[in-house]
């Protein structure tokens, strides 16, 4: 069967379809937040972290009891105990001195989170500046700065804490200083490696040719491009800081009496665990749940901030 070519018509390419934008234009951070919002596990962890933080801030303010208020008429009260004198309920019971555990838990959460966030923030500032300079300058200065990091890493953290406790008054700021003294080295190594891999990129070379100063190149071109890795590292460092604070407070090197943290509450609960197990279980759950939430959020951020996983 012969088909006459006159029956066909040349249409040509459809420029409207070929030039159309089929995908919304989004920035790197917008796309990362979109992917993070679709991660149900990470979002659940984020909600838990927000709830714990808000409770730590506001529950001690609005609680009818103070952190150190004692009620010797009902010591070691069970969970949900109602005080017949004032009608208030001790949701988590009371301790051996009749203090409301619910109030002390959230007050302890305030101190534990403050120490952890402050220490990680100091580590972030020191590490990103130190690592940025070492990675960008390189050469002899980089070797010297890396040797300093190796020396700092060689000093056990517990020894530093004990020495600082002997010199400085015991308190939250002492723990922040002790943790920040050696905790910034990991951040510095991470930032140094990222900067060394980025400083050979074309846009950095172009900035050098145009006469940009090293401080501007580091601050405007290199460090912003390391933020994704740094944010993930910060998120995963907070659980370590929380556990360190809890451990030091548990062995008596943390916040002083009458202040309370999750570590000191766990220490007090361990002494009466066989008779009143809830006094140890409750702070242990708070520590574990907070650490787990930050780890899950860090995993979600790692996936969201990886451009290779963009769909």
C-alpha positions in Angstrom: 0.0 0.0 0.0 1.5 3.3 -1.1 0.9 6.4 1.1 1.2 9.8 -0.5 3.5 12.1 1.4 1.1 15.0 0.7 -1.1 13.5 3.4 1.5 14.5 6.0 2.3 17.9 7.3 5.6 19.0 9.0 4.8 20.4 12.4 8.3 20.9 13.9 9.2 21.1 17.5 6.8 22.6 20.0 8.9 25.4 21.5 6.3 26.1 24.2 6.6 22.6 25.6 10.4 22.2 25.1 11.1 25.6 26.9 8.5 25.1 29.6 9.7 24.8 33.2 8.4 21.5 34.5 9.8 21.8 38.0 9.4 24.6 40.5 12.5 26.6 41.1 13.7 26.0 44.7 16.8 26.8 46.6 19.1 24.2 48.1 17.7 24.9 51.6 14.1 24.9 50.5 14.5 21.6 48.9 16.3 20.2 52.0 13.5 21.4 54.3 10.9 19.9 51.9 12.6 16.5 52.0 13.1 16.7 55.8 9.4 17.4 56.2 8.6 14.2 54.3 10.7 12.2 56.7 8.2 11.1 59.4 10.8 9.7 61.8 12.8 12.9 61.7 9.8 15.1 62.1 8.5 13.0 65.0 12.0 13.4 66.7 11.9 17.1 66.0 8.5 17.4 67.7 9.7 15.5 70.7 12.7 17.8 71.0 10.5 20.9 70.8 8.1 19.5 73.4 10.9 18.6 75.8 12.6 22.0 75.4 9.3 23.9 75.9 8.5 21.8 79.0 11.9 22.5 80.4 11.4 26.2 79.9 7.8 26.7 81.1 6.9 23.9 83.5 9.2 25.2 86.3 7.7 28.7 85.8 4.0 27.6 86.0 4.4 24.7 88.4 2.8 25.2 91.8 5.9 23.8 93.4 9.5 25.0 93.3 12.5 22.9 92.6 13.6 22.7 96.3 10.3 22.9 98.1 10.0 20.1 100.6 6.9 18.3 101.8 8.1 16.0 104.6 4.6 14.8 105.3 4.5 12.8 102.0 8.0 11.7 101.1 8.6 9.1 98.3 5.0 9.5 97.2 3.9 7.3 94.3 3.1 8.6 90.7 -0.1 10.6 90.6 -0.2 11.3 94.4 -2.7 14.0 95.4 -1.7 16.4 98.2 -4.7 16.7 100.4 -3.5 20.0 101.9 -3.4 22.1 98.7 -5.2 19.7 96.3 -2.3 19.6 93.8 -1.2 16.3 92.1 2.4 15.2 92.1 2.4 13.7 88.6 5.7 11.9 89.0 5.4 11.5 92.8 7.9 12.9 95.3 11.5 12.1 96.4 12.9 11.2 99.8 12.6 14.9 100.9 9.1 15.3 99.6 10.1 17.4 96.6 7.9 17.3 93.5 9.7 15.1 90.9 7.8 16.4 88.0 9.0 20.0 88.6 12.6 18.8 89.3 12.6 16.7 86.1 11.9 19.7 83.9 14.1 22.0 85.9 16.9 19.4 85.5 16.1 19.2 81.7 16.6 23.0 81.6 20.0 22.7 83.1 21.0 19.6 81.0 19.9 21.2 77.7 21.5 24.5 78.6 24.8 22.9 79.3 24.6 20.7 76.1 23.5 23.5 73.8 26.0 26.0 75.2 28.9 23.6 75.0 28.1 22.6 71.4 27.6 26.3 70.4 31.1 27.1 71.8 32.5 24.1 70.0 30.9 25.2 66.8 32.3 28.8 67.0 35.8 27.7 67.9 35.9 24.7 65.6 34.6 26.5 62.5 37.1 29.4 62.9 40.0 27.2 63.7 39.3 24.6 61.0 38.5 27.2 58.4 41.9 29.0 58.9 43.9 25.7 59.0 42.2 24.4 55.9 42.5 27.6 53.8 46.0 28.5 54.7 47.5 25.0 54.7 51.2 24.4 54.7 53.3 24.9 57.9 50.5 26.7 59.7 48.1 23.8 59.0 50.7 21.3 60.4 51.2 23.3 63.5 47.4 23.7 64.2 46.8 20.0 63.6 49.5 19.1 66.0 47.9 21.3 68.6 44.6 19.4 68.0 46.4 16.1 68.5 47.8 17.4 71.8 44.4 18.5 73.0 42.9 15.2 72.0 45.6 13.4 74.0 44.3 15.0 77.3 41.5 12.9 78.9 38.3 14.9 79.3 37.6 13.7 82.8 41.0 14.9 84.0 40.2 18.4 82.6 36.9 18.4 84.4 38.4 17.4 87.7 41.1 20.0 87.5 38.6 22.7 86.6 36.3 21.7 89.4 39.3 22.2 91.8 40.1 25.7 90.4 36.6 27.0 89.4 33.4 27.0 91.5 31.2 24.0 90.7 28.4 25.0 88.5 26.9 24.9 85.0 29.4 27.3 83.4 32.3 25.2 84.7 30.9 22.2 82.9 30.4 24.2 79.7 34.0 25.4 79.9 35.3 21.9 80.6 33.4 20.4 77.7 34.3 23.2 75.3 38.0 23.0 76.2 38.4 19.7 74.3 35.1 19.2 72.4 35.9 21.6 69.6 38.6 19.5 68.0 36.2 17.2 66.1 34.5 20.2 64.6 37.8 21.8 63.6 38.9 18.6 61.8 35.6 18.3 60.0 35.7 22.0 58.8 39.3 21.8 57.8 38.7 18.8 55.6 35.7 20.5 53.9 37.6 23.7 53.3 40.6 21.9 51.8 38.3 20.2 49.3 36.4 23.4 48.5 39.3 25.9 48.2 40.3 24.5 44.8 36.8 25.1 43.2 36.5 27.6 40.4 34.5 30.2 42.3 37.2 30.3 45.0 39.9 30.7 42.4 37.9 33.5 40.7 37.5 35.3 44.0 41.2 35.2 44.6 41.9 36.5 41.1 39.5 39.4 41.7 41.5 40.4 44.8 39.2 39.1 47.6 40.9 38.9 50.9 41.3 35.5 52.7 38.8 36.5 55.4 36.2 37.3 52.8 36.8 34.1 50.9 36.5 32.0 54.0 33.5 33.8 55.4 31.5 34.3 52.1 32.5 31.3 50.0 34.0 28.4 52.0 32.2 28.3 55.4 28.6 28.7 54.0 29.3 25.6 51.7 30.3 23.6 54.8 27.1 24.4 56.8 25.2 21.3 55.7 27.9 19.0 57.1 28.4 21.2 60.2 24.7 21.2 61.0 24.6 17.4 60.9 27.6 17.2 63.1 26.1 19.7 65.6 22.8 17.7 65.8 24.8 14.5 66.4 27.1 16.2 69.0 24.2 17.3 71.3 23.4 13.7 72.4 27.0 13.2 73.3 27.0 16.4 75.4 23.8 15.4 77.1 25.2 12.0 78.0 28.5 13.5 79.2 26.7 16.0 81.5 24.4 13.2 82.9 27.4 11.0 83.5 29.4 13.6 85.3 26.4 14.7 87.4 25.7 11.0 88.2 29.2 10.5 89.6 29.1 13.7 91.5 31.2 16.0 89.3 28.3 17.9 87.8 26.0 20.6 89.0 26.1 21.2 92.8 23.3 20.8 95.3 20.6 22.0 95.4 20.5 22.3 91.6 19.2 19.4 89.7 20.0 17.9 86.4 18.9 14.6 84.8 22.2 13.1 85.9 21.8 14.1 89.6 18.2 12.9 89.6 19.3 9.6 88.2 21.9 9.4 90.9 19.4 10.1 93.6 16.9 7.6 92.1 19.6 4.8 91.9 19.9 4.9 95.7 16.3 3.9 96.2 15.7 2.0 92.9 14.7 -1.3 94.6 12.0 0.5 96.6 10.9 3.3 94.3 12.1 2.4 90.7 10.2 5.3 89.1 12.6 7.8 90.6 15.4 6.3 88.4 13.3 5.2 85.4 11.8 8.7 84.8 15.1 10.6 84.4 16.6 7.7 82.5 13.7 7.8 80.0 14.2 11.6 79.6 17.9 11.2 78.9 17.3 8.3 76.5 14.4 9.9 74.7 16.2 13.1 74.1 19.4 11.5 72.9 17.4 9.2 70.6 15.4 12.1 69.1 18.6 14.1 68.3 20.2 11.1 66.7 17.1 10.4 64.5 16.9 14.1 63.6 20.6 14.1 62.7 20.0 11.0 60.4 17.1 12.8 58.8 19.2 16.0 58.2 22.0 13.9 56.7 19.5 12.5 54.1 17.8 15.9 53.5 21.0 17.8 53.0 22.6 15.3 50.6 22.1 16.8 47.1 22.7 13.3 45.6 19.4 12.1 47.1 17.4 14.9 45.5 14.6 13.6 43.3 
